[in-house]
Amino acid sequence: MPTLAELKQKADQALSSGSPQDAICYLAEIVATHPDDRHSRVGLAITLGDAGNPVGALRVLRATADQLAHKGFLLPAMIVVRHGLEHATDDPSLVSTLKRLHVRGVRAKAGNLPMPPPLKAKEEEEEEITAENLMALAGNERLEKVAEVGSHFPDSGEAAIPLPMPLFCELDEEAFVETVKRLHYKRVPAGTKLITEGEQGDFLLVVASGHVDIEIGGKVLAKLGPGSVIGEMALITGAPRSATVLAHEEIEYFELSRADVQALASSKPQIAEELVEYCRKRLIANLLRASPLFKRFDDDTRYGLLERFQRQGFQPGNKIIEQGQPGAGLFVIATGEVEVTVDKDGEPVVVASLTPGEVFGEISLIKHQPTTATVTARGRVGALFLPRDDFQSILDEKPEVREYLEGLSEDRVKASEDVADAEVLDADELIIL
């Protein structure tokens, strides 16, 4: 019996020599002896289409996607369907399969997932599937037999609860289907750098299989697995990447660029709106965990506060607040970094750099005085902004917010009075606005 490596080598050789009719025989033996080899099964389907049986190829892909979904692997099932759509754009059977994956993911997220019955293999006499036996078949008989082999799976028992499918479950059905069509599928080896800290971002990625390492300053901080959405703020702000992402092992992932979202927006604006709304929710969730302003309060209070904030974006060099002007409202940094300066004898002195989660602008509002510093965007900055009137309303409604911000303001005013010319303070020590 040939080994798996030998069969793959023979399949590759047949493809290189322009003989897909022979390559499918070797691939069929692989999937018959290694039924969980998804990559070989997808390769079989694609090659079967090239060999002259596109209907059989689609049958193999649908069966493979259904099998993966039954085992709870929705993202790998999406990969299978995505491969099919590259060769048969808008095929109704593939789109229908994609919609079933979406329904299963949404119901699983909601905790309302009826368990489908077990997928059963056809009851028939077991026969040995070898490339040699398949080679003996001619023409359509060989193509149909290979399609049958590729669509056959062992009994898989009860359905599994699906693994998470973030982002995609947040979209409605139409948005989901159209977004999947725009996804770029990639499979890379261990050690591949997917995102580089400090570079401008213009895409997000969703890990479909394997794990990635998250590094900041060369230090590994976390390892993320299938279903992880990474770099989503690039779709909104294009801010520099805050971390490096490396493939911990061979991984598969989907990539969605800002250009793809813009293309979607031109034909179906609601899809782009849903994607941006998803990113906004992720941003808010991160702020809830990280910002000193929000993490003090219970969840209901936090979300009540955030609902009142408006999104704002700033380009490098934009003055967000100018010293001596009336305070416009309260700012919370979402992405990027700002520089705080004060005028000392006609010269600007840098007194702080503020990063995501930190607030500024509160002193002038609480003390009813002009702003006491200038805040400038160092790069692209995304912020949540609470206008003056809403700020005062929250202070009236939430005494705990007033107490926190007044305490913060007193510390900052004291720190600003102590600052000497050209002295730079840590962000934790000051903010003078």
N, C-alpha and C positions, 0 to 999 in steps of 0.2 A: 504494500500500500504506500503510495507517495505521501510525503509529509505535507503539512499545511504550507510551509515555505516553498516546497517544490511546486505545489499546485498553483500558488500565487505567481511564481516565476514563469510557469508555462502559460498562465493566462496573460501575463504582461507581454510575453514573447509573441503570442498569437495576436494581441492587439497591435503591437509594434509592426507586425508584418501585414496588418490590414485584414485580419481574419476574425471578425467578431463572432462568426458562426462557430468557430472552434473555441474561442475564449469563453463563451457561455457554458461550454461543457465542463471546463475546469472550475469555473466559478460555481456551477451547480453542484459539483462534488463537494466543494468547500462548504456551502450552506447546508448540504445534506448531512455532513459529518460534524459541522460546527454551527448549529442553528442560531446561536446568539451572536455570530459575527455580523454585526449590522453593516459595517463598511463593505464587506464582500457582497452582502445581499443587495445593497444599493447599487454597487458596481455591476452586479448581475442584471438588475433592472435596466440600468442605463445602456449596458451593452446589448441586452436583448432588444431594446428599441432600435439600436443601430443595426442589429442583425436582421431587422425586418418584422418585428412583432411588437409594435408600440402599444397595442391593446394589452398584451400580456405583461409588458413592462409596467404599465399603470396598475395592473392587478397586483403585481409583486409589491409595488410601493404602497398601495393602500393596505394590503395585508400586513406589511411590516409596520406601518404607522399604527394600525389598530392593535397589533401585538404589543408594541411599546407603550401605548396609552393604557392598555389593559394591565400592564405591569407598573403603571404609575409614572412612566418616563415621558412626560408631555413634551419637554424641550427636545429630546432626541427624536420624538415623533415629528415635531415641527421641522427638524432638519431633513428628515426623509421627504416630507411633503414639499419642502422648499427645493430640494433637488429635482423633484418631479416638475414643479412649476417652471424651472429653468428650461426644461425641454418641451413642456406642454403648457404654455402660458394660458391661464384662465380655464384650464380643463375643469368641467363641472364636477367630476368625481373627486378630484383633488381638493377643490374648494370646499366641497361638502365634507370631506374628511377633516379639513382645517377647521371648519365650523364646529364639528363634533369635539375636536380638541379644546376649542375655546369654551364651549358649554361645560365640558368636564372640569376645566380649570376654574371657571367662575363658580360652579356649584361646590367644588371642593373648598375654595376659599371661603364661601359662605357657610360651610358646614352642612350643606344640603345636597349630598351626593348619593343618589340611589346606586347601589352596587349592581353593575351589569352581570349577567350570568357568565360562567366560565366559557372561554373560547375553546372549542373542542376541535381536534384534528379529525380529518375524514377517516372513517373506519374502513380501512382497506389493508390488504396484505402488505407487509413490509417488503420492500424490494431494495436491493442494493443499487445505490445510485453512484455510478462511476463515470468519469469522463470518457473512458473507453466505450462503455455501453451506449452513452449518448452520441458518441461519434458515429456509431453504427446506424443511427437514425438519419433519415434524409429530409431535407427541406422543411416543410411546415410541421411535420411530425416531430422533428427535433425542437423547433421553436416552441411548440405547444407543450411538449414534455418539460422543457426547461422552465417555462412559465409556471407549470404545475408544481415543480420542485421548489421554485423560488417563493411560491405563495403558501407552502406547507410549513406548519410549525407543530412541535409536540404539544400535547395538552398542557395548558398553562394554569389550570386551577382557577381559584377565585380571583377577582380583580383586586388590585392594590390601590390604596389611597394615593392619589397623585402627589408628586413632589411639587413644591411651589412653582408658580409661573408668574413672578412679579412683572410689572409693567403691562404685559399682555392681557392680564385679567382685568386691568383697569380700563381697557378700551372696550367700546361696544363692538358688536360682531363685525360690522362693515369696516370700522376703523382697524380692527385686528387683522382682517384679511388683507386690506390694502397696505398695512404696515409690513406684514410678513413678506409681501411681494417686493418690498423695498430693502429688506434685510440683506446684508452681505454675510455669507457663511464663511468661516475660516477655521482651519484645523492646523495647529502649530505644535512643534515639539517643546519639551521642557527647556526652560531658560529663555524662551522668546520674550523680548520686551514688548509689551502691548501699549503701555502708556509711560511717558517719561516725565518725571517731576520737573516743573518749571516751563514745559513747552505749552504752547497755546492749544486748547482743546477744541475740536470741531466734530466729535462723535462720542456716542456712548456705546458700551458693549454689554452684552448679557452672556454670562457663562452658561453654556449648555451641558458640558461634561468636563470633569477634571477640576483642578483647583488652581488658584492664582495666589501669589504672595503680594502683599501690599507693603511697600517700603517708603519711608520718609527719611531723607538724609542718609541713605544706605542701611538703615536699620529696619528689619522686618517687624511690622506691627501686627499683622493679621494674615490669616489664610482664609480665602473665601471660596465657596464651592458652587455647584450648579444652582442656577436661579438668581445669582447675585447680579445686580445692575450696578455698573461702575461708570463714573464719568458723566452722569446725566446732566449736570449743570452746564456742560459744554453746549447743549442744545439751546440754552437760554442766554448765557453770558459770554461764552467763548473765553472765560478766564483761564489763566495759566493752570496747569495741572498741579494739584497739591500733593501728589504722591506718584511713585513709580509702581507699575503693575507688571509682574513677571509670571510666566507660566511655570507653575510648580512641577508640573508633569505635562504630558501631552494633553492638550485641551482643545475643545471645540467651543466656538462662541459666535454670536451674532453681532454685527456692527451696524449701527444706524447713524448716519451723518447728518449734520445740520442742513447740508444741501438736499438730502433726501426728504427731510421734514419740510423744507421750503417747497420742494416739488409737490409734495402731498398737499401743502397748503394752497397751492395755486389751483388745484382741481377740486380738493375737498377740504375746505378751511376747517371744518369741525374736527377733522382728524388731527391736524396740527394743534388745535386748541386743546384736545384731550391729552395729547402728549405733553404739551407745556403744563397743563394742569397737574398731570402726574408728577412732573419734575418739581412743580411748586409745592405739592404735598410732601415730597421727599425733603425738599429744602426746609419746610416748616418742621417736619419731624426731627431733622437734624438740629434745628435751632432749639426746639423744645428740650432736647437732651443736653445741648452744649451751652446755651446762653445763660449767664448768671441772672438775667432779668426774668426768664421764664421758668427755669428749673426749680425755683423756690415754691411755685404754686401748684395746686392740684390740677389734674388734666382738664377738667371743665373750665377752670379759670384760664388756663393757658390757651386753649383753643378759642375761648371767647375773646381773648386779647388779640390773638393773631388774625382773627377774621376781620378786624378793623384796620389792619395794616395794608398799605398799598406797596406794590412792587415798583422799584425804580432802578435804573441802570445808569452808570457813569463811565465815561471814557477816561483814559489816562490824562492826568493833568486837570481834570474838571474840579473846580472848587465847589464842594458840596455845601459847606458853610463858610461864610466870610466874617472875620472878626469885626465886631462893632455893629453888625446888622441885627434886626429883630429876629428872634428865633422862629423858624417855620414849623418845627415839630421835632419829634423824636425819631432817631434812626437806629436800626439794628443791622449790623453788617452781616450779609448772607454769604457773599463770596468776595474774594479779593482782599486788598489791604489799603488802608488810608493813612495819611501822615497828618499829624496834628502839630501846628506851629502857632507861636504867639509873637506878637510884635514887641521887641525890646529895643528901645531907643532907635526906632526906625528900621531895625533889621529883624527878619523872621528867624526865630529860633525853634528848631525841631524839638518837641518835648515828648512825642510818643508816636508809636506805630500801632494801629489797632487792626485786629484780625477778626475773622468770622465769629459771631456770637456776641461781640461786644457792642455796647450802646454808646451813643453820643447825642448831644443836643439838649440834654435834660436840664442843665443848669439855668440857661436863659429862660426856660419855660417855668421852672419852679420859682425862681427868684424874680421873674418879671423884669429882666434886664437884657441889654444887648448881648450877643454872643461874645465870649472872651477869648476865642481862638479861631483859627482858620483850619478847615479840614479839607484835604486834597486827595483825590484818588491817585494812588501810585500806579495802578494798572487798571484794567477793567474791573469795575466794582458793581456787585449786585446788592441791593439793600432793601429792607422793609421800612417803610416810612409811615409814621402816625402823625397826621396833621395836628396843629396846635389845638383846635377845638375838640377833636376826639381825645387828645391827650388830657385835656382838662376834664372832660367827661369821665374818663377812666379813673383819674385821680379822685373824683367825687364818688364814683361807684365802688372803687377798690381801695380802701384805706391802706391795705398791705402794700400796694404798688407805690402809693405816695410815701409810705414809711421807708421802703427800700430805696427809692430814688433820692429822697431827701438825705438819707444817710450817705449814699454814694456821692451826692453833690457836695456835701460838707467835706468829705475826705478829699475830693478833687480840688475844691477851692483852696483848702489848706495846703495841698501839695503844690498848687500853682503859685501860691504866695511865697513858698520856700524855694522855688526854682531860681537858680542863678543863671546869668547869661551863659549861653552855649552849653548848659547842662542838659543832658538827655535822660529822662526818667523812663523807667519801665512802665508798660501799659497798666500794670497792676497798681501803680502808685498814684496815677493821676487821671486825668482828662479834664480839660478846662474849657468847657463850652457853655 
